[in-house]
Amino acid sequence: MDFNDIKNVWKNSFKDEKLLNKEEIEAKLRIKGKSNTALNKIKKSYRFELILGIPMFIGIIIYLFAFLDYSYKIFFIPIALLFFSWAISFTWRNYNRVRKTVISNDQLKPALIKTINDIERYVNFNMSSLVKFIIIPLSFAFGMLMGLPVTAEDKAFSEIILSLGSRSIIKMVLILVIGSAIMIPFSQYMNKKLYKQHLDKLKQCLKEFEEIEE
């Protein structure tokens, strides 16, 4: 245990109505250590998403430019740009909220509360019905539609859609349903693995801190 940490927590305890004893000081230091460990893992998760998402975004745009005719580009590229720009900027904004956060001795409880609130908004959005039942299926459908023009020779997009037989439509619907059924639990699992388990640890740290205060 670092002597300066003990000294700082002891000094700050004199500002409180009740002085902290040795066990309470050590408990606060343990909470601080566990909180910063969980916070650092969440920061790594944000960076992982950005490092994975940005090249994927660039790769899809390059694919659209390289393999689609102009008539398809003016339809697919703006949609892809809007969606991926929103997704990456959303992750970046949330990452920025916690990027420079350090949970310190003298501001332990306020820092924990703010950090939990910032991360919880992101976690709750990723677990929301909007993501599970609208964004994921639409993303899957958009991916399938991007593949149609590649094998359609010189047909217009409207011609491709109209030329689809009932068997092809049923097959596409089945792929969409099965793909979404796989991606939804997978996305929830990744959200729990990358963020929620560490968020729960931060909440536990806040609970432990409040028990010390009682």
Disulfide bonds with the S-S distance in Angstrom:
none
